[in-house]
Amino acid sequence: MDNNKKQIGFFEKYLTLWVAICIAAGIGIGTFAGDSIQVLSNMEIYKVNIPVAILIWLMIYPMMLQIDFSSIKNVRKQPKGLLLTIVVNWLIKPFTMAFFAWIFFTKLYSAFITPEQAGEYIAGAILLGAAPCTAMVFVWSYLTNGDPNYTLVQVSVNDLIILVAFIPIVGLLLGITNITIPYDTLVASIVVFVVVPLLAGYITHKILIKHKGTEWFKNQLLPKFKPVSIIALLLTLVLLFAFQGNIIVENPLIILLIAIPLVIQTYFIFFVTWFGGRKLKLPHAICSPAAMIGASNFFELAVAVAIALFGLQSPAAMVTVVGVLVEVPVMLSLVKLANKWRY
């Protein structure tokens, strides 16, 4: 198929617009509702907000349905591509994100925010940087003629690594920012937002394919779940910004300030991975999705953990939400770049 004919779905293509509308709606609701919005904000169990937890689980579960860990055996055909993905995502990306966040929030923005706020903004950026993309990367891979089977291998391995590496890396980097990290809450968040939906998705995947077949699963079931994930994401944003409404109205500049280091980090990681893949002589169909995985984030997990650790109205949660806002337009620009540089 000619790549020029490939188009992202209408709803996904304009996801940034829907996000912006939800942000505006959330701010409006928060401003209008005033203190009464705190009723929803206070619905917590072990520091996890119940309405938001339900919505985030609905976001992640449909994505986990797509993962088939039996495909990992195919990695031996192109081990260098997987090695590049692992090195960039786990040995480079979290630390460069922390570095860019530190430079901007503690140095360049010191006139606008307090040191305490800077620490939480950095924490939100770290949570984004330590969570490589697991879902939207399938879209970016498709749009750049990536190998779909190898992309699945890369995503599957990343999901397995998240289970064991996310907590130590986040704990290390948050410790550097002098923020006390409640490991019980972080572990609980990983279990609720990764382990449980991952197991549920895996079991559902195996059972339904066995009884209904692969074609039915891919062509009938998965398309029905796609709107569930996106709608849950948008409703989560409405709640987040309803709780953040007063802060944003009083200081709208903060959205722009947060977006700048996130965008710089995204382009930086893309270039590192892309040129690293060229140096390793990877085919375009493997190099491109590797670069896309590194550049994009598992923002659902980052949002969930930020809320659990720091609260719905925290600067850390705001950073992860701004990450959602900027990701789609930035990634679409990288799709165009990858297609322009196809080799």
QUICOR-V957588 format. One record per residue. N is the residue number from 1. RES is the residue in one letter. OMEGA is omega in whole degrees, -180 to 180 (none if undefined). Layout:
n = {N,N}
res = {RES,RES}
omega = {OMEGA,OMEGA}
This chain:
n = {1,2,3,4,5,6,7,8,9,10,11,12,13,14,15,16,17,18,19,20,21,22,23,24,25,26,27,28,29,30,31,32,33,34,35,36,37,38,39,40,41,42,43,44,45,46,47,48,49,50,51,52,53,54,55,56,57,58,59,60,61,62,63,64,65,66,67,68,69,70,71,72,73,74,75,76,77,78,79,80,81,82,83,84,85,86,87,88,89,90,91,92,93,94,95,96,97,98,99,100,101,102,103,104,105,106,107,108,109,110,111,112,113,114,115,116,117,118,119,120,121,122,123,124,125,126,127,128,129,130,131,132,133,134,135,136,137,138,139,140,141,142,143,144,145,146,147,148,149,150,151,152,153,154,155,156,157,158,159,160,161,162,163,164,165,166,167,168,169,170,171,172,173,174,175,176,177,178,179,180,181,182,183,184,185,186,187,188,189,190,191,192,193,194,195,196,197,198,199,200,201,202,203,204,205,206,207,208,209,210,211,212,213,214,215,216,217,218,219,220,221,222,223,224,225,226,227,228,229,230,231,232,233,234,235,236,237,238,239,240,241,242,243,244,245,246,247,248,249,250,251,252,253,254,255,256,257,258,259,260,261,262,263,264,265,266,267,268,269,270,271,272,273,274,275,276,277,278,279,280,281,282,283,284,285,286,287,288,289,290,291,292,293,294,295,296,297,298,299,300,301,302,303,304,305,306,307,308,309,310,311,312,313,314,315,316,317,318,319,320,321,322,323,324,325,326,327,328,329,330,331,332,333,334,335,336,337,338,339,340,341,342,343}
res = {M,D,N,N,K,K,Q,I,G,F,F,E,K,Y,L,T,L,W,V,A,I,C,I,A,A,G,I,G,I,G,T,F,A,G,D,S,I,Q,V,L,S,N,M,E,I,Y,K,V,N,I,P,V,A,I,L,I,W,L,M,I,Y,P,M,M,L,Q,I,D,F,S,S,I,K,N,V,R,K,Q,P,K,G,L,L,L,T,I,V,V,N,W,L,I,K,P,F,T,M,A,F,F,A,W,I,F,F,T,K,L,Y,S,A,F,I,T,P,E,Q,A,G,E,Y,I,A,G,A,I,L,L,G,A,A,P,C,T,A,M,V,F,V,W,S,Y,L,T,N,G,D,P,N,Y,T,L,V,Q,V,S,V,N,D,L,I,I,L,V,A,F,I,P,I,V,G,L,L,L,G,I,T,N,I,T,I,P,Y,D,T,L,V,A,S,I,V,V,F,V,V,V,P,L,L,A,G,Y,I,T,H,K,I,L,I,K,H,K,G,T,E,W,F,K,N,Q,L,L,P,K,F,K,P,V,S,I,I,A,L,L,L,T,L,V,L,L,F,A,F,Q,G,N,I,I,V,E,N,P,L,I,I,L,L,I,A,I,P,L,V,I,Q,T,Y,F,I,F,F,V,T,W,F,G,G,R,K,L,K,L,P,H,A,I,C,S,P,A,A,M,I,G,A,S,N,F,F,E,L,A,V,A,V,A,I,A,L,F,G,L,Q,S,P,A,A,M,V,T,V,V,G,V,L,V,E,V,P,V,M,L,S,L,V,K,L,A,N,K,W,R,Y}
omega = {177,-177,-179,179,-179,-179,174,-180,-176,-176,180,-179,-178,-179,178,178,180,178,-180,179,180,177,179,180,180,179,179,179,-179,180,-178,-176,180,-176,-178,179,-179,177,177,-178,-176,179,-173,169,-178,176,178,-180,-172,180,-179,179,179,-179,-179,176,177,175,-169,-175,179,178,180,178,-175,-172,176,-174,176,-179,-178,-179,-179,-175,-177,-180,179,-175,-177,180,179,178,178,180,-178,-178,-178,-174,-171,180,-178,-170,-178,-175,176,176,178,-179,179,180,179,-180,-175,-171,-179,-177,-173,-177,-174,180,-174,-175,180,177,179,178,-180,179,-180,176,177,180,178,178,178,179,176,-176,-178,-178,179,-174,178,-174,-176,180,176,177,-179,179,180,-176,179,-180,176,177,-175,-180,-179,176,178,177,-179,-180,-179,179,177,179,179,-179,178,-176,-175,-173,-175,-177,180,-178,178,179,179,-175,176,176,179,-180,177,175,178,-176,177,-174,180,178,180,178,179,179,179,-180,-176,-171,178,-173,-177,178,178,179,180,179,-180,-179,178,180,-177,-176,-176,177,179,-175,-175,-179,-177,-178,179,-178,-176,-172,-178,-174,-174,178,179,-178,-177,179,180,-178,-177,179,177,177,-177,177,176,179,178,179,-179,-176,171,178,-178,-169,-176,-180,-177,179,-179,-176,-177,-180,-175,179,179,-179,179,-174,-173,179,179,179,178,179,-178,179,-179,-178,177,-178,178,-177,-178,-178,172,177,176,179,179,179,176,173,-178,-175,177,-180,-176,178,177,179,-180,179,-179,-175,-176,-172,172,-170,178,178,-179,178,-178,-178,179,178,-178,-176,-169,178,-177,-175,-175,172,180,178,180,179,-178,178,176,175,176,-176,-174,-170,-173,179,179,-179,176,177,178,174,179,-180,180,179,178,-178,-176,-178,none}
